Amino acid sequence: MRIALVSYYAPPQPAVASHRVLRMTRALLGAGHQVLWVTQEEESLLFRDPTLASLVPEKVKVLGLGGPTLWSRPAARNLPEKVLRNLAWLAPKWLALPDSHLEWAWRLVRRLPGICREEEVEAVLLCCGPHGQILAVPRLRRLLPGLKILVDYRDLLSGNPWNEPSREGLRRRLLARERALLARADRLFLNTRRARERFLQVVGEIPGLQVEVVPNGADYGLAREVPAGPFAFDPGPGRHLGYFGTIFPGRRLAPVLEAAAALPEGPREKFRLHCFIGEGDSRALLQDDLARLGLGDPAWIVLHPLLPYGEALAAMRAMDALLLVNGPTPEDGVFVPGKIFDYLMARRPVLFWGSRGDAARIVERASGREWCFFPGDREGLRVFLEEFARGERPPDLEPVEEFGVERAFEPLLSALAAGGGGEK
């Protein structure tokens, strides 16, 4: 089958969403499908990861639809852009639109049907976010009634505790629009069981739409192919815990910082927390937590820039363990940060702190229950870090078949193999 995989984020963009696109694509190609990417033009990208560029399968055809949206740029370049960025920020609040990536959604609405017709596409897989991609579904269905339309949500739209509109009227309008758009699709994929439960609770069943779980997965085969180049990372003596990626306002490192600061002097001298977070908001959130805890600039925190994917994977392997932090509230249990699958591919034990949910279940299954800590158990976390600092380097994890891409993407492959679809 010829499949158009539509995603604003795709390799070589350095984004977790790009990793999911790459893994899905490898699974689709492995099942004998032909894959076409519809994404941003590579020459227009704001950032480019050479490692990810080298991993794009040769069999994939890439069609670029313009460059970054104004909303995704770090700042406006002139006064007209500043005005338009403000309008993009306000539009979802006025018009109950899914997000502020308005140009991208408009390009898909106008051009995706023609691309599918010219490329003889049999199925479209819309990888969201941004969720505005689903605005293209009605016109796709009208112009290509036999097309199989699949929607893949990395995160929920309605019912997402992080970005749900505060006004009740706006929430209702957005929910009604989401239901109407998804009613024209054939299947919706959600990446956790909790997310599916939350979707059915908030959005409800939609006649004719099958809602299934297609989690992310660890591509252990890909891990063996990722080039690190001449990069080598030696963290030095001691015990090293690594945190990689973005720090979010709802996923802060404060509980781990507080527990580490309470270590006795001997273990604390051996302990190092490596933060590969780069500059910007993540660095500011970390500094804010340190200030609120009165820690200043502790020697046991080592800051690093963000690394290309291959180098990051090599640095993960050099760590004694890796840190995954989720939000503290029960609602946060719906989230499974995508970096957990990169951690599994690095095969180092993962230390988890956050609310109970699918992310904690994955860590418990891969690393062991003793590596999971939840709100209210700060002393247990401190004791664990003390034992970690005093102990030897833990052994590598064995690959966990349950969380591999072969198992994760089986529902997607089954949906493509099944008959039906179209003509809604």
N, C-alpha and C positions, 0 to 999 in steps of 0.2 A: 504494500500500500504506500502511496505517496502522501507524506504528511507535512503540513506546514506548521512548524513550531514557532509561535509568535511570542516574543518576549522583549520588553524594553531593555532588559539586562541579559547579556550573553557574552561568552568569551570573545575578545580578550579583556572585557571589563572586569576590574577587580572587585567583584561583589559576590556575596554568598549566593544570591539568586543565579549568578552565572554558573556556579558549581552545579546547581540542580539541573540547569539546562544541559550542561555537558554530560552529566551522568544519565539523564533521561535519553539524550541523543545516542549515547553509546549502547544503551539497552535496546533502543528502537532499531539501530543498525544491526545489532547482534541478532535480532529477531527477523532480519531480512527486509525491513522497511527502508524506503528512501526518505531522507529528511531534508527539508528546506527550512532555513532559519529566516525569519522576518524580524529584523532588529534594527538598531541604529547603524548608520554608516560608520565604518571603522575609522576613516580619516577624520571624522568629526568628534570622536570620543574625547572626553575631558581627561580620562586616565586610561592607561593601557598596561596590562600585565603580560610581559613577554613569555612567561611560563605558560599562561593560559592560551596565548596565541599559538604556541607550539603544539598544544594538545587538541586543537580543533581538528576533528577527523577529516581526512581528505575527501571523503564521499559526501560531505555536507555542502550544499549550495547555500550561499549567504546572500540575501537581498537586503540592502540598507534602505531605510525610510527616514532620511533626514538625520539631524543631529540631536543633541540633548535638548530637553525642554527648558524653558526659562526657570521653571521651578527647581530643576535639578542642578542649576549652576550655583556656585558658591556665593555669587553676588551679581547684581546688575552691572553691566558694562557702561551704561549711559542712562540718561533720564528717561527716554522712551521705554527701555527695558525695565526700569524701576517701576514705572506706572503699570506696565503689563504684568510684571511679577505680582504686584499688589492685587491686580484684578484676578490673576490666577489663584491667589490665596483666598480671595473673597468669593469667587464663583461657586465653589462647592457649598458654601454657607448660604448663598442666595438660591441656588438652583438644584440643590440636593444631588450634586454630581459626586461620583465616587472618590475623586482626588483632584489634585491641581495640575496633573500632567496633561493639560488640555490639548496641546498640539499633537502629542502622540496619539491620543484617542481619535482626534479628527483625521489624522493621516490614515489610521486603520479603517475608519468608517468609509472614507473616500476610496482608498486604494486596495484594501485587502481583497474584496471580491474579484477585482480584475486580475490580481496576482494569482489567486486560486484558479481562476478560469484559464489563464495563459499557461500556468505551470501544471495544469491537469491534476490539481490537488484533490485527494479523496477525503481527507480528514484534516481538520484544523485543531490544534492544541494551543489554547490561549493560556500562557503561564503568567499568572497575576500574583503580585502587583507589578506595576500599578493596576488597580482594579478597574480603572477607566477603560481598559481594553474590552471589557464586556459590552461597552456601548456599540461595538462593531457587530455584535451578534444579530440583531434584527435585520440589518441590511444583507448580511451574509446569508441568512435564512431565506430572505425574500428573493434574492437574485440567484442563489444556488441552492434550491430546495432539497437536492439530494445529498448535500455535503454533510458529513458527520462532524458535529461541533462539540468539542470537549473543552471544559474549563478547569484549570488547575489553580487553586487558591493556595498560595504560600501562607497567608494569614487571612483571617476572617475580615469581611467588610462590616456588615451589620453584626453586632454582638462582640466586636473587638474591644476589650476593656481599655486599650491604649488610645484609640482614636475615635471612639464613638461620639457623635455630636452631643453637645450638652443640652440642646433644646429639644423637647419632646416632639414638637411639630416637625422639625427637620429630620429627626430620627425616623418618624413614621413615613415621611415622603421618600427618604432614601431607601428604606426597607421596601416600600411599594415599588420603587423603580428597580431595585435589585431583583425582586421576585419576577417582575415583568420581563426583564432582560434574560434572566436565567431560564425562564419558561420556554425560550426559543432554542436553548441548547439541549444536547442529548444527555450529557453526563457532567457532573461536578465532582472534582477530586479535592479532598481535604487531607492535610498531611498528618493529622493525629486523630485518635479516637475521641479525645476530649473536644477537639474542634468540630467533629461531626455531631456530637451530642449537643454542643452549644449552638451550632447552625440550626439543627432541627428544633431546638427550644426557642430560638429567637426568630428565625426566618420561617420555620415550619416546612412541611412537605409541599413540594411544587409538582402538580400533576405532570407526568411525563418525564420528569427529571430524575435520573438515578444519582444518588449521592453516595460516594464510596470513599474509602480511606486509601490514599496512595502516599505513604510516608516518604520522606527522604531516605537515602540509603548510603552506606559506606561502600565505595567502589575500591575494593582492595586490589583489583587488577590495575586500575588507574594509578593507585599509590605507587606501584612498582615502576610505572612508566614516567612519573613526574620528574623532570630534570631539575636538579638543584644547581647545575653548573659548577663553577669553582667555589661556590659558597660552602663554608664549613663553620659550624657554631660550637664553640667550646665554652660552656657557662662557668667553668672553673670548679674549685672545690666547694663542698657544701651540698645542701639539698635544695633543688630548684623546682619551683612551681611556676608554670607558665600560663598567662592569660593572653589570648589572641583575639583581636578584633575590636568592635565598637563597645563602648560602655554607654548604656542607655539610662535615662533618668529613672526608669522603672526597674533597671537591673544594675544596681550599683555594687561596688566592691566593699562597702563599709563593714558588713559583718565579718568578712575575711580579714580586713585590715585590723579591726578591733581585736579579733582572736590572736592574730600574729603579734600585735603590740603587747599582749599579755603574756607572751612566752617568757620563761626564765632566761636569764642572760646567755647561758651556754647554748641552748637550742636556737635562740634568736640570732646568735652570731653565725650559726650554720645555715640558717634559713634565708632563702632569697625568693622574692616574688617578682618575676619578670613580666612586665606589661608591654606587649607589642601593640600599641594603640595609636601611635602617631600623634599628630598635633590636633588642635581644634577642640570640639565639644567633649570628646572622651577624656582628654588630658585635663580639661577644666573641671569635669565632674570628679575625677580622681583627686585633684588638688583640693576641691571643695570638701570631699570626705575627709581627707587628711587634716584639713584645717578644723573641721567640726570636731574631730576626735583629738585635737591638740597634739598631733604627731609630727608636725613640721615636715622635714625632709628626711625620712628614716633611711639609713644605709641599706636596709634589707629590701628596699624596693628599687628595682632596676628598670629604667624606662628605655624602650627601643622604638624605632620607627616601624611603621607597617612595612611588611616584606612582600615581595612577589610570591605567588602561590608556592612555587617549588622551594624557595628559600624558607618560607614559613613552615612548610611540612618538615623540612630538615631540622629547623629550630624546635619544632614540637617533639621530634624524635629525640632531641638532645636533652629535653626536660626530664626530670624524674617523675613528674606528674603534671597534669593539665587541669586548669580551673574552669568550671562552667558555673555561671551565676544566673539564676532566674529571678523573677519577681517574687515578693513575699506574700502576696494575697492569694486566696483560693482561685480567684479568676485568672491569675497568671499561670495556673497549671495547664492552660490550653496551649501555651507556647512551647515549641521545641526549637531552640536556637539551631540554625543550620550548621554552626561550627562544630557541633557535637559529632557530626559524621566525619569531618576532617580530623577531629581528635581520634575517633575510632580507627581511621585509616593510618594515623601515626602510631597506633597500637601502644600508646602509653596510658596508664591508669588515669581516670578522670575523677576529680574531686568536685562534688556537686553541693551547692547551697541554693535553696529556694523553696518554692511551694511544691507540694506533691502533685504529680502529674506524669505525663508520658516521658518528659525529659528525665525525671528522677528514675522512672522505671528502666529506661535505657541504660543509665549509668549503673544502677543496681545490678542489672543483668550482665553488663560487660565488666565492671570493675569490682562489684561486690557491695553488699548492703552497708558495709562499714565505711564506704566512701561517700555516703549520702547524708546530708545534714539539712534540717528544716528550721524555719523560724522558731525561736524559743529554745534552741539548743546551742547557744553560743559557747557554753563551757565544754560541751562535747566536741565542738569544732576545735577549741583551743587545745584540748588534750590530744586530739588526733594530730594537729600540726606539730605538737611537741614530739610525739612518737615518730612522725614523719621526719622531722629534722634530726632526731637522734639515730634513726635507722639507716638501713642500706637502701640502695636504689631498687625499687620494685621491678620485678621482671616484666617483659613485654606482655601485652594482652594477646590472647589468641583471637583470630578473626571470629566474629559472632555471626553465624549464618542468618540468624533471625533479622539482623539489621543490615544485611548486605543488599546491594541493588537488585540482585536476582529475585529475592523475595519481595523487596519493597515495590518494584515496578510491575509485578505480575498482574495486579488488577488493571493497570493501564494496557498492557499487552493483551489481556483477555478482552477488554472493551473494544480494542481495535479488531480483534479476531471475530467478535460477535457480529451477527447481522443486525439489521435495523439501523436507525438513525436517519435524520433528515425528514423532510416533508411535514414540518410542524406548522 
